Amino acid sequence: MTDMAPLSVDGLRKAYRRGPVLGDLTFALRAGEAVALLGGNGAGKSTLLGCITGDRVPDRGGVRLCGHDPFSDLAAAAQCMGFVPETPFLYPELTVGEMLQFVAAARAMDEGGAAAETARLLELLGLAGAEGTLCRELSQGMGRKTAIIAALLHRPRAILLDEALNGLDRPSSARLIAELDARRAEGAAVLISSHDLEFVGEWCGRGLMLEPGARWTMLEGEAWEQWKRAPSLRAGWGD
Ligand SMILES: Nc1ncnc2c1ncn2[C@@H]1O[C@H](COP(=O)(O)OP(=O)(O)OP(=O)(O)O)[C@@H](O)[C@H]1O
């Protein structure tokens, strides 16, 4: 395992036509931790995740995934990262099995290892037997599970989850969380956005709060404990 942080973000700035969204955002994910990505609608969570995954170009600042810059060395950065977007993308005309083989090949996994890990994750998320189903025929939850497996297959060190637990049945989410805990024990780190604030408050050790006007706060220690006790959190909404 490398000593390099799974993810570091340094002085990230991003503005759209209507104003700044991310302002000098700086933080790093430590091996083994889970960090909540918090903020109301339009706060900039997807923009941040897009800048990390190489999907959106920051105006200033940098991102490193296991030390690799997604803009100058996307292949190495992608090897470090597993991303489940809020709206997962699957090739509609591929079967689940073909989709996962395609992802494993893109991540240069050896065939035997990829097949064994695919089978294990399909079983874990209750998708065993769905390998032959076309992606366009999957239910929403099944599609999300396929996207989660695609993101985790190559054992990334930086796991980025955008509302990834949405629509998962309870046993599947419990098994996914246990899997993520096992990955964390091996040195992976998780950045998760979720509207289930009770869950992220309990599971994550810190919270990155994005606010209007490109403001941000990393809530940790007592500030994180206070946020978890806040009435707005108990009411189910945190800003
Ligand atoms: N491609 C774009 N062009 C212009 N403005 C954009 C673009 N994408 C996002 N924005 C604006 O940037 C701000 C942040 O949007 P973003 O999607 O990052 O927020 P979010 O926190 O992910 O929101 P939500 O919780 O609703 O998904 C919003 O004001 C949005 O209108």
PDBQT file of the ligand as one rigid body, heavy atoms in Angstrom, charges set to zero:
ROOT
HETATM    1  N1  LIG A 301     -22.854  22.899 -16.310  1.00  0.00    +0.000 N 
HETATM    2  C1  LIG A 301     -23.242  23.920 -15.549  1.00  0.00    +0.000 A 
HETATM    3  N2  LIG A 301     -23.326  25.177 -16.060  1.00  0.00    +0.000 NA
HETATM    4  C2  LIG A 301     -23.694  26.221 -15.296  1.00  0.00    +0.000 A 
HETATM    5  N3  LIG A 301     -24.003  26.130 -13.991  1.00  0.00    +0.000 NA
HETATM    6  C3  LIG A 301     -23.942  24.907 -13.417  1.00  0.00    +0.000 A 
HETATM    7  C4  LIG A 301     -23.558  23.745 -14.165  1.00  0.00    +0.000 A 
HETATM    8  N4  LIG A 301     -23.580  22.669 -13.339  1.00  0.00    +0.000 NA
HETATM    9  C5  LIG A 301     -23.953  23.133 -12.134  1.00  0.00    +0.000 A 
HETATM   10  N5  LIG A 301     -24.178  24.477 -12.177  1.00  0.00    +0.000 N 
HETATM   11  C6  LIG A 301     -24.571  25.328 -11.065  1.00  0.00    +0.000 C 
HETATM   12  O1  LIG A 301     -23.613  25.179 -10.033  1.00  0.00    +0.000 OA
HETATM   13  C7  LIG A 301     -24.226  25.094  -8.761  1.00  0.00    +0.000 C 
HETATM   14  C8  LIG A 301     -23.820  23.792  -8.095  1.00  0.00    +0.000 C 
HETATM   15  O2  LIG A 301     -24.426  22.710  -8.786  1.00  0.00    +0.000 OA
HETATM   16  P1  LIG A 301     -24.118  21.182  -8.415  1.00  0.00    +0.000 P 
HETATM   17  O3  LIG A 301     -24.858  20.324  -9.388  1.00  0.00    +0.000 OA
HETATM   18  O4  LIG A 301     -22.667  21.006  -8.288  1.00  0.00    +0.000 OA
HETATM   19  O5  LIG A 301     -24.786  21.097  -6.950  1.00  0.00    +0.000 OA
HETATM   20  P2  LIG A 301     -25.163  19.832  -6.042  1.00  0.00    +0.000 P 
HETATM   21  O6  LIG A 301     -24.686  20.166  -4.664  1.00  0.00    +0.000 OA
HETATM   22  O7  LIG A 301     -24.629  18.588  -6.646  1.00  0.00    +0.000 OA
HETATM   23  O8  LIG A 301     -26.737  19.875  -6.094  1.00  0.00    +0.000 OA
HETATM   24  P3  LIG A 301     -27.863  18.696  -5.906  1.00  0.00    +0.000 P 
HETATM   25  O9  LIG A 301     -27.851  18.304  -4.455  1.00  0.00    +0.000 OA
HETATM   26  O10 LIG A 301     -29.100  19.421  -6.284  1.00  0.00    +0.000 OA
HETATM   27  O11 LIG A 301     -27.505  17.583  -6.846  1.00  0.00    +0.000 OA
HETATM   28  C9  LIG A 301     -25.703  25.271  -8.985  1.00  0.00    +0.000 C 
HETATM   29  O12 LIG A 301     -26.023  26.635  -8.788  1.00  0.00    +0.000 OA
HETATM   30  C10 LIG A 301     -25.901  24.918 -10.452  1.00  0.00    +0.000 C 
HETATM   31  O13 LIG A 301     -26.961  25.654 -11.032  1.00  0.00    +0.000 OA
ENDROOT
TORSDOF 0
